[in-house]
Amino acid sequence: MNINQVREQLHQLIEEIDDIYVLNGLYRNLLADKNQREEYEREQLEKAKKKGRSTSR
């Protein structure tokens, strides 16, 4: 294997690592968004339940 082949393989590995890093970042962002949305929906449900209880009294 000559130096050019080694260099090309190294560049390919670097690109793959960069892709994995980007995908992991996207996954973390999507997971955080999902958790935030679920928390917001839980809060809205609790508010609706409290409002329903107070108006039925």
N, C-alpha and C positions, 0 to 999 in steps of 0.2 A: 504494500500500500504506500503510495507516494504522498508527499506533503499536501498536494492539492486535494487528493481524496480525503485525507484526514481533515483538512480545513473545511471541505464541503460537508462532511459528516458532522463536524462540530457546529457549523452554522444551522444545519437541519435540527440538531438536538436543541440548540438555543431557541429556535423558532417554536419547537414543540413545547418546550418549557414555558415560553412566553404565552403560548395559546392556553396551556393548562392554568397558568396564573390568572389570565383574563377570565377564563371560564369559572374558576373558583370565585373570583370577585363578583361575577354576575350572579352566581348561585347564592353567595352570601347576601347580596342586595335583594334578590328575589325572596329569599327566606325572611329577611328582616321586614320587607314590605308585607309579606303574608302574615307574619306575626303581628305587625302593627294594625293591619286591617282586621284581624280576628279580635284583637283587644278593643278596637273601636266598635266593632259590632257587638261585643259583649257589653260594653259600656252603654251603647244605645238601647240594648235589650233591657238592661237594668233600669235605665231611666224610664223606659216605656212601662215597665212593670210598676215602678214607684208612682208614676203619673196615673196609671190605671187604678191603683189602690187608693190614691188620694181623691180621685174624682168619684169613686164609688161609695165614699163615706158620707 
